[in-house]
Amino acid sequence: MRGTAAHAGMFFWRAYSSPDTLNPIQPASKAARNAPGVWCIGIILASPAAWIAGAAPARGQEPPADLVRRVAHAETETQHTRDHYTYRQSVTLEELSDRGVRVGEYHEVRDVIFSPSEERTEQMVGQPVLALKNLKLTDEDFADIRNIQPFVLVEELLPIYETKFRGEEKIDDTECYVLQVRPRQILSGQRLFDGLLWVKKDDFAIVRSEGQAVPQLRSMKQENLFPRFTTVRRPFDGNHWFPVYTHADDTLAFRTGPQRVRLMIRYSEYKKFGSESTITFGKDQEKPRR
């Protein structure tokens, strides 16, 4: 996110005409682990570093020696399955004042669908709300919405990331391993994930992720900063966990002054390509639009 004249260096938002293939999935701190009702989860998520330095998960039985490989294999299957589904994705970004009052907003809804030639594409639903005051969204922001907020640790990404076992934790009655994931290095133009993953012990599915898209982009003339976020998944078909929402409530530290932002991405109306049935996940989801 780049700033306007008032906040030089925040979000620069540009519509994209030919979207990349969307990846699935991402997590939350305890403050955000209950599904948000509407919009008021006014708690800033702790960064992975703060989480690790604070109340770390309990250490129990040692995980399998090939834990990361098993997670990546399960994630690869999940991505392959989700790539055969259409769904609706809504994005709302709010600029907040020092008192938490909304002063600006961006909102859009897209259907992720298949073209007549069966290629994955996106279709805007209605007109976006373009009412940001201090921020502009950038190409990097859109790339993060596609690939980092719904982060999937597929097998081909393993050489890019280093991982560390951080313990165990129960999430919504699900016993999980906790993995720290961070880039080994970041090449020019890359957008990567830096944070924590909660992995189900029984089948190695990721159920939650919490972290940040990196790198933060700073130069002498501008800044392009990105919030910490949490992505939550829900079970589907007994084997795979798909993302249902991403939430962020963070303050971006621009040189011209801090700007608090709140981001909500909802993934809903999952439908297998060629099927008439719609997959829902309970109260987390938006009502279907007709």
N, C-alpha and C positions, 0 to 999 in steps of 0.2 A: 504494500500500500504506500502510495506516495501522497504527500501533502500538496495542497493548493498554495496560493500565495500566503494564506493565513498560516498554513502548516507545511512549509516547503519540505517535501520529501515523503509524503505518505502514499496512499493508494492511487494508482492510475488505472482506471477501469476501462477496458476496451472490449467490445463484443468480438467474439471469435467466429469466423465463418466456417472453418473446417476443423472441428474438434478432434483431438487425439482420442484413441481408444480409452474409454474410462476404466480405471481400476476400481475394485471394490474397497471399502472399509476404513475405521478409527476410534479413541478411548477417553476416560474421565477420572478426575480425582474423586475422593469420597464425597466431597461437597456436591459433585454433579452426578453421582451414580444413580440417583433416582431419576426416572424419565421426566423431563420438564413438561409442565402442563401447557402453558402458552409461552410467555416471554419473561418471566422474572426469575431467572437463576442468577441473581446479581452477586455472584461470588467469583472472584478471580481465581482461576485454576493455578495451583502451584506448579512451578517448573519441575522437570524431571530431576534436576540437580538438587533442588530444595527438598523434593520428596525423598530422594535417596539419603540426603543428609539428615532428614528428620525421622519419622516413624517408619522404619524399614519393615518389610513383611517378615513374618516369622520364618526361621530356618527349620525345615523338617527333613524328611527323607531326601537324599540326594536325587536329582533328576536323572533321567537316562543320559548316558554319555553322548548320544547322538540327538539330543533334544532339538537343537536348532535345525538339523536336517529333517527331522520328523515334522516340525512346524512348517518348514518351507514346502514340504511335500503336500501337507494338508492345505496350505494356502494356495498352492498351484491348482489343486483340484477345485477349491472354492472359486478362484478367479475364472477358471474354465467354465464352471457351471453358471456363474453370474453373467458371463459374457453372452449367454443364450437367453437372457431375460431382458424385457423392456421394463422401465420403471419411470416414475416421476421424481424429479429433483427440484426442490425449492430452496432458494438462497436468500437470506435476509441479513443485511449488514446494517447495524445502527451505530451512529456516532452519538456518544453520550457526554453530557456536560459534567462538571465537577460534582454536581449533585445527583447524577444518575438520570437526568432528564434527556430524552431523545431530542437531538437537534438536527439530525440528518439521517437519511435512510436510502438504501438501495435494496430492491427486491425484484427477483425474477423467478419464473417457473419454466423448466424445460422438461420435455419428454425425451427420454433416451430410447430410441426406437431403431427399427431396421428399415432401410430403404427398399424399394421394389427389387433391387438387385441383391438384397439380403446383406447389405453393408451396415455396420453400426453407425448411427448418426444421431443428431440432436435436433429437436424442433421446439422453438420458443412457443410458450402458451401465453397468449395475450401480450400486453406491452409491459416492459419492465418499469419499475418506479425508479426514477433517476433524481434523487433529492438529497444527495450528499453535499455537505457544506464545506468540509475541510479536507476530505480525502478524495483520491481518485484511484480506481482499481487498475492494476497493471496486468500484463500478460502473465507474469509470475503468479499473481493471485488466482487467475483462471486455471493455470497449470496445477496449482495446489488443490483447488477444488476438485479437479479431475483425478489427481493421482496421489496426493499427499494426505489430505483429510481422510479419504477412504483407503489408507495405506494397506497394501498386501505384501507380505514378505515372501514373494515367490522364489523359486529355486534360482532363477537367473540373477536375482539381486544379491545372493549370498556373498559373492566376491566383493561387493561394494560396501557391505556393512560389517562392523565388528559387533559381537554380542557378548553379554555377560549375564549370568544367572544371578538374580537379586533376591530370591527367596520364594515364599509361597503366600497366597492370600485367598480368602474366600470372597467371591463377588456374587451377590444375589444367590447365595446357597450353592455356588459352583466353586469347587476347589480348583485353584489356578496356580501355575508357575508364573513368576514375574521375570520378564527378560528386559534388559536394557539394550537398546539398539541405537547405534550411532554410525555416521559415515566414517570410513577409513580415510578418505580424502574427498574433496569436492572440486570437481573440474569446472572450468568456465561454462556457464550456461546450465549447469545441473541444478535440479530442485530435489532435495532429499529429506528424509524423515530423521528426526533426532528425538528419542523419547523412550517410553515404556510400553510393553505389550503384556496383556494378561492372557495366558494360554491355558485352556482346559486340560486337566491332567489326563483325562480318559481318552481323548481323541486328538489332542494337540491343535484344536481350533482356537483362533484368536477371538476373544469375546469383547475386548475393549482395548483401546490404545489411547495414549496420552502423550503429547509432545508438541513439536513445533516444526514447521517447514524451515529448512536452512538452505543457503546462508541468508542472513540479513544483508541487505545490499546498501552500502553507504559509500558516498563519494564526496568530493569537495562541494559539489553543486546540488546533490539531491540524496534523499534517503528513501529506501523502499523496505518497510518493516512489516513483520508478520506475527500474528498473535499465537500464543499457546492455545491448544485446543484439546478436546476430548471427543473421540468417536466411539459410539456404542453399537454393538451388533446384537441381533436376535437370531435364534435358531430357525432354520428353514429345512424342510424335508427330512429332518432327523440326522442329517449329515453335515450341513454347511450353515455357517453363520454369515448373514448379510448385514451391512450397515443400515441402521434405521435413522440415526441422527448424529450430527456433529455439532458441538457447542463450544464457543469461546467467549470469554469475558475477560479482557486483558487491557492493560494500558501500554500504549506504544510510546517509547521514550524518544521523541524527535528532538533535535537540537533546538527547534523553535518552541518547544513546549510539549508536555504530555498530552496524548489523546486517548481517551478510553473508547474501546469498541466492543460491540457485542455481535457475534456471528452465530447464526443458526442455519444449518443445512439439514433438510429432511429428505429421506429417500423412501418413497412409498409406491403403492400400486404395482408391486412386482408381478410380472406376468411372463410365463415362458413363451418364447417366440412360437407363434402358431397355435397358442392355446387361448381359450376364452376365459379361463379362470384367473382371478387376481389373488395374490398372496398378501395377507395383511398380518401385522404383528401386534395387534392390540391397541392400547390407548396412545402409543407413541406417534401413531400415524395421522396424517391429515385426512380429512374426509375426501373420498373420491370426487373429482370434479366431472360433471357430466356435460 
